[in-house]
Amino acid sequence: MSVLFCMEGVCVFYNGKLKVQSSTWQNVKSNERKPHGQWQESTEAVELENFSVTYKNERNFSKHPKHKLFQEIFTALVKNRLTCRSWANQAPSIHFLRVLICLRLLIRDPCYQEMFHSLGGIENLAQYMETVANGYLDYGERQHNVDKLVNMTYIFQKLAAVKDQREWVIASGAHKTLVNLLSARDSNVLLGALLALTSLAESPECREKISELTIVETLLVILHEYDLLSKRLTAELLRLLCAESQVKEQVKMYEGVPVLLSLLHCDHIKLLWSIVWILVQVCEDPETSVEIRIWGGIKQLLHILQGERNLVCDRSSVGSLSSANAAGRIQHLHLSDDLSPDEIQENTFSLQAGRFVRPNPLLCVYLHLHQEANGIYTIAKLILPNKERNAEKTSLLQCYAFRALRFLFSMERNQHIFKRLFPTDLFEIFIDIGHYVRDISAYEQLVSKLNLLKEDELKQIAENIESMNQNKAPTKLIGNYAILEHLGSGAFGSVYKVRKHNGQHLLAMKEVNLHNPAFGKDKKDRDSSVKSIVSELTIIKEQLYHPNVVRYYRTFLENDRLYIVMELIEGVPLEEHFHSLKEKQQQFTEERIWHIFIQLCLALRYLHKEKRIVHRDLTPNNVMLGDKDKVTITAVRCCLSEPVVLNILDVYFYNLHSVEEGA
């Protein structure tokens, strides 16, 4: 028999060759009554399979010598099979699958995508996909529904890959079924739905329609529980959807932050990149920023910025993954750590730059609080020129880093750090940019100025940055305390930032030179003064325990020096806040004033009523404001129960506290 299958006048295949022959395909149901009709039906299904095997690698059907015949076949498949309800409702499942496979192959050609739309194929395919999806989700795999769904999701992904065609898909309602298929148990169906939705989400209008559906909770489940490839595609889809405020709100509502942060431990570059970008977007919400800090997210992000991890990657795209998925070639995600230097550089830059694209003042506060995690140091290292990188991208990364540093500088408690970081002329440009300026071009002059500095000047800046490294080896040990940083010096001695040996918490340690004449003219007088100071501090240390009063932990003598270990106050005096607000032409809000005032009252009541201690020098310089305006009173020193007040102690505390403020 020479005629192998025909549809409304189109006869296809003579031993692999196309030909048109006048013939008529009769109703399938009536044909099923006759053996001859049954033979015709099975032959069409077989020849559809032959067609799919023969042309599985063809992508340019419109440029093929037989392109007119291909168009006739495509038109017949759409009009007389896909959109013909009477045939579609009665055709054997395998037969319909063969039709879908052939449509999938033909629709790889962009010309056929437009033809598919004009023939009304998109609406009918969307309806059929909804029917098959509902049956699959309710009853599981049967009647080739998995293979059908994989082929249909591929067709919609191809249609959505073209910007102007995405509205066709949304208008058909296919996006609703694709979202439902995110609950699919079969990995290929899930991947097909993810790929199609990702292509759709590239357009703002389509993204908005998708975000109106219940999707975020399902995406978070996939990110938490599924395989690497599913996580990678899901993260990319969620990254796109997070441009919508309602999606970011749902991420918070469904407790997505810990799920996202758990993925920062993975070593896949593209997955990391998407997750970082999601966090960048969701942290615009103050509550989410707080949650990121509570879950340790700042420390994890800083670890990524350090660029010390060995990352892996795959080189696949959405299009290639979609084709492989439809053809059944995806078994697992092939990873390679044999990346070229350019690829490594590009991926590292993307991760680092992504962290800085949308700076958030609240996150900058938390970066400051994570000084133990080397926050400012890690960012500051990125401003240095890097001749091994692409010059344009290096300059952009420098701008991002400078912007993050300038945001950090805008908080009073950080300003003393930057004063010793840059040379005067560079520091002036840095200051003149202004507070919380997001426009990245505002930082270009700063980068240009830095890159034109001489080698010795750049070396000095690098050394200044290195001095901020909290993980550097201690300069020396004093009384089992590692000296991390010299904060300042005065007439009575010095103040250091320290950490107890093998400990974690940062402390302040004041070193007092006992040979200062103020302590006495001879050893006897000095010993008496030291004894009085130690006695006074011991009383304060043992009696005072209040969240708004500075803590004293220990006093000891070593090498003719007195050392006082106390709480390190990460903040600035109230006086500096007054000056800063004046510079910014701002005022304390009434709510903020009450918040500070109530804390002061509680602290003073504790000192006066409960501990019988008077401060004697309560000034704005002795009231420190920390995170969220937490008040800490410093320089507490006189007991009402002691009739004799040591003037030397007053002078000592005043001078040493001034040293700490100037540090």
Residue pairs with C-beta under 8 A, 6 or more apart in sequence:
2 14
3 11
3 21
3 23
4 11
4 12
4 13
4 14
4 43
4 46
4 47
4 50
5 11
5 12
5 13
5 40
5 43
5 44
5 46
5 47
5 48
6 12
6 21
6 23
6 24
6 25
6 44
7 25
7 44
7 76
7 77
7 80
7 81
8 24
8 25
8 76
8 79
8 80
9 20
9 21
9 22
9 23
9 24
9 76
10 20
10 21
10 69
10 72
10 73
10 76
11 19
11 20
11 21
11 23
12 18
12 19
12 47
12 51
12 69
12 73
13 19
13 47
13 50
13 51
16 50
16 54
18 66
18 69
18 70
18 73
19 69
20 69
20 72
25 40
25 44
25 80
26 37
26 40
27 86
27 87
28 37
28 41
28 87
28 90
28 91
29 86
29 90
30 37
31 37
31 38
31 40
31 41
32 38
32 41
41 92
41 95
44 95
45 92
45 94
45 95
45 98
48 95
48 98
48 99
48 101
48 102
49 98
49 101
51 73
51 102
51 105
52 98
52 101
52 102
52 105
55 61
55 105
56 105
56 327
58 64
58 105
58 108
59 108
59 109
60 109
61 67
61 70
61 74
61 106
61 108
61 109
61 111
61 112
62 70
62 71
62 109
62 111
62 112
64 70
70 106
71 115
73 102
73 106
74 103
74 106
74 112
74 115
74 116
75 115
75 119
77 99
77 102
77 103
77 106
78 103
78 115
78 116
78 119
78 120
78 121
79 119
80 87
81 87
81 88
81 91
81 96
81 99
82 88
82 99
82 103
82 121
82 124
82 125
82 128
83 119
83 120
83 121
83 124
88 96
88 128
91 99
93 143
93 144
93 148
94 144
96 144
96 148
97 144
97 147
97 148
97 151
100 148
100 151
100 152
100 155
101 151
103 116
103 121
103 151
103 155
104 151
104 154
104 155
104 326
106 112
107 113
107 116
107 155
107 158
107 159
108 158
110 162
113 158
113 159
113 162
113 165
116 122
116 159
117 159
117 165
117 168
122 159
122 168
122 169
122 171
122 172
122 174
123 171
123 172
125 152
125 155
125 156
125 172
125 174
126 156
126 169
126 172
126 173
126 174
126 177
128 152
129 149
129 152
129 153
129 156
129 174
129 177
130 173
130 176
130 177
132 145
132 148
132 149
132 152
133 149
133 177
133 180
133 181
135 142
135 143
135 145
136 145
136 146
136 149
136 184
136 189
137 180
137 181
137 183
137 184
140 185
141 186
146 186
146 188
146 189
149 181
149 184
149 186
149 189
149 192
150 188
150 189
150 192
150 325
150 326
150 328
151 326
152 192
153 178
153 181
153 189
153 192
153 193
153 195
153 196
154 192
154 195
154 196
154 322
154 323
154 325
154 326
156 169
156 174
156 178
156 196
157 192
157 195
157 196
157 199
157 318
157 322
158 322
159 165
159 166
159 168
159 169
160 166
160 169
160 196
160 199
160 200
160 202
160 206
161 199
161 318
161 319
163 202
163 203
166 199
166 200
166 202
166 203
166 205
166 206
167 203
167 205
167 206
169 175
169 196
169 200
169 206
170 200
170 205
170 206
170 209
174 196
175 197
175 200
175 206
175 209
175 210
175 213
176 213
178 193
178 196
178 197
178 200
179 193
179 197
179 210
179 213
179 214
179 215
179 218
181 189
181 190
181 192
181 193
182 190
182 193
182 194
182 197
182 215
182 218
182 219
182 222
183 218
184 190
184 193
187 227
187 230
188 325
188 328
188 330
190 222
190 226
190 230
191 229
191 230
191 233
191 321
191 325
191 330
192 322
192 325
192 326
194 230
194 233
194 234
194 237
195 233
195 318
195 321
195 322
195 325
196 322
197 210
197 237
198 233
198 236
198 237
198 240
198 318
199 318
200 206
200 207
200 210
201 207
201 210
201 237
201 240
201 241
202 240
204 243
207 240
207 241
207 243
207 244
208 244
210 241
211 241
211 244
211 246
211 247
212 246
215 241
215 247
216 238
216 241
216 247
216 250
216 251
216 253
216 254
216 256
217 250
217 254
219 234
219 237
219 238
220 251
220 254
220 255
220 256
220 259
222 230
222 231
222 234
223 231
223 234
223 235
223 238
223 259
223 260
223 263
224 259
224 262
226 234
227 332
227 333
228 266
228 268
228 271
228 333
229 321
229 330
229 332
229 333
231 263
231 266
231 271
232 268
232 270
232 271
232 274
232 333
233 321
235 263
235 271
235 274
235 275
235 278
236 270
236 274
238 247
238 251
238 274
238 278
239 274
239 277
239 278
239 281
241 247
242 248
242 251
242 277
242 278
242 281
242 282
243 281
248 281
248 282
248 284
248 285
248 288
249 285
250 256
251 257
251 260
251 278
251 282
251 288
252 282
252 285
252 287
252 288
252 291
256 282
257 282
257 288
257 291
257 292
257 295
257 297
258 295
260 275
260 278
260 279
260 282
261 279
261 292
261 295
261 296
261 297
261 300
263 271
263 272
263 275
264 272
264 275
264 276
264 297
264 300
264 301
264 303
264 304
265 300
266 272
267 309
267 310
267 311
267 312
268 311
268 312
268 313
268 314
268 335
269 311
269 312
269 313
269 347
269 350
269 351
270 313
270 314
272 304
272 311
272 351
273 347
273 350
273 351
273 354
276 301
276 304
276 351
276 354
276 355
277 354
279 292
279 297
279 301
280 354
280 355
280 357
280 358
281 358
282 288
283 289
283 292
283 358
283 360
283 362
283 363
284 358
284 360
286 362
289 360
289 362
289 363
289 366
290 362
292 298
292 363
292 366
293 363
293 366
293 369
298 363
298 366
298 367
298 369
298 370
298 373
298 375
299 370
299 373
301 355
302 367
302 370
302 373
302 374
302 375
302 378
303 309
303 373
304 351
304 352
304 355
305 351
305 352
305 355
305 378
305 379
305 382
306 374
306 378
307 348
307 351
307 352
310 337
311 337
311 344
311 347
311 348
312 335
312 336
312 337
313 335
313 336
313 337
313 339
313 343
313 347
314 333
314 334
314 335
314 336
315 336
316 324
316 333
316 334
321 330
324 330
339 347
345 388
345 389
345 390
349 389
349 390
349 393
349 397
352 382
352 397
352 400
353 393
353 396
353 397
353 400
356 397
356 400
356 401
356 403
356 404
357 400
358 438
359 403
359 404
359 407
359 438
361 407
361 410
361 436
364 404
364 407
364 408
364 410
364 411
365 411
365 627
367 375
367 376
367 379
367 404
367 408
368 375
368 376
368 408
368 411
368 413
368 414
368 570
369 570
369 627
371 470
371 506
371 570
372 470
372 504
372 506
373 470
374 468
374 469
374 470
374 471
376 405
376 408
376 414
376 417
376 468
377 465
377 466
377 468
377 469
377 470
379 401
379 404
379 405
379 408
380 401
380 405
380 421
380 465
380 468
381 465
382 397
382 398
382 400
382 401
383 398
383 401
383 402
383 405
383 447
383 450
384 458
384 461
384 462
384 465
385 394
385 398
385 450
385 451
385 458
386 394
389 397
395 444
395 447
395 451
396 440
398 443
398 447
398 450
398 451
399 440
399 443
399 444
399 446
399 447
400 440
402 430
402 443
402 446
402 447
403 437
403 438
403 440
403 442
403 443
405 418
405 430
406 430
406 433
406 435
406 437
406 443
407 436
408 414
409 415
409 418
409 430
409 431
410 435
410 436
412 572
412 576
412 577
412 580
413 570
413 571
413 572
413 625
413 626
415 572
416 572
416 663
417 468
418 427
418 430
419 427
420 464
420 467
421 427
421 461
421 464
421 465
421 468
422 430
422 461
422 464
423 453
423 457
423 460
423 461
425 449
426 446
426 449
426 450
426 453
426 461
429 445
429 446
429 449
430 446
433 442
433 443
433 446
434 442
435 584
450 458
450 461
453 461
466 472
467 485
468 485
470 484
472 484
474 482
474 483
474 484
474 499
475 483
475 484
476 483
477 483
477 501
478 498
478 509
478 511
478 558
478 563
479 556
479 558
479 563
480 500
480 501
481 498
481 499
481 500
481 501
481 507
481 509
481 563
481 565
482 498
482 499
482 500
482 501
483 496
483 497
483 498
483 509
484 496
484 497
484 498
484 499
484 506
485 496
485 497
486 494
486 495
486 496
487 494
487 495
487 496
487 497
487 508
487 659
487 660
487 663
488 494
488 495
488 659
488 660
488 662
488 663
489 495
489 659
490 655
490 656
490 658
490 659
490 662
491 516
491 655
492 512
492 513
492 516
492 518
492 652
492 655
492 656
492 659
493 510
493 511
493 512
493 513
493 516
493 561
493 656
493 659
494 510
494 511
494 659
495 508
495 509
495 510
495 511
495 656
495 659
495 660
495 663
496 508
496 509
496 510
496 511
497 506
497 507
497 508
497 509
497 568
498 506
498 507
498 508
498 509
498 565
499 505
499 506
499 507
500 507
506 568
507 553
507 565
507 566
507 567
507 568
508 565
508 566
508 567
508 568
508 569
508 660
509 563
509 564
509 565
509 566
510 563
510 564
510 566
510 656
510 660
511 561
511 562
511 563
512 561
512 562
512 563
512 564
512 652
512 656
513 560
513 561
514 526
514 529
514 530
514 560
514 561
514 562
515 526
515 560
518 648
518 651
518 652
519 525
519 526
519 529
519 530
519 648
520 526
520 528
520 529
529 646
529 648
530 557
530 562
532 646
532 648
532 649
533 555
533 562
533 646
533 648
533 649
533 652
534 555
534 562
536 637
536 638
536 639
536 642
536 646
536 649
537 552
537 555
537 564
538 555
539 639
540 552
540 613
540 636
540 637
540 639
541 551
541 552
541 553
541 554
541 555
543 611
543 613
544 551
544 552
544 607
544 611
544 613
544 636
545 551
546 602
546 603
546 606
546 607
547 630
548 599
548 600
548 602
548 603
548 606
548 630
548 631
548 632
548 633
549 603
549 606
549 607
549 632
549 633
549 636
550 566
550 567
550 569
550 624
550 632
550 633
550 634
550 635
550 636
551 566
551 567
552 564
552 565
552 566
552 567
553 565
553 566
553 567
554 563
554 564
554 565
555 562
555 563
555 564
555 565
556 562
556 563
556 565
557 563
567 632
569 624
569 626
569 632
569 634
570 626
570 627
571 624
571 625
571 626
571 627
571 630
571 632
572 624
572 625
573 620
573 621
573 622
573 623
573 624
573 625
573 661
574 596
574 620
574 621
574 623
574 624
574 625
575 619
575 620
575 621
577 588
577 625
578 620
581 587
581 588
588 596
592 629
595 629
596 625
596 629
596 631
599 630
599 631
600 623
600 631
600 633
603 631
603 633
604 615
604 618
604 633
607 613
607 614
607 615
607 633
607 636
608 614
612 639
612 640
612 641
613 636
613 638
613 639
613 640
614 638
614 640
615 622
615 633
615 635
615 636
615 637
615 638
616 637
616 638
616 645
616 650
617 635
617 637
617 650
617 653
617 654
618 633
621 657
621 658
621 661
622 633
622 634
622 635
622 657
623 631
623 632
623 633
623 634
624 631
624 632
624 633
624 634
625 631
626 632
634 657
635 653
635 654
635 657
637 649
637 650
637 653
638 645
638 649
638 650
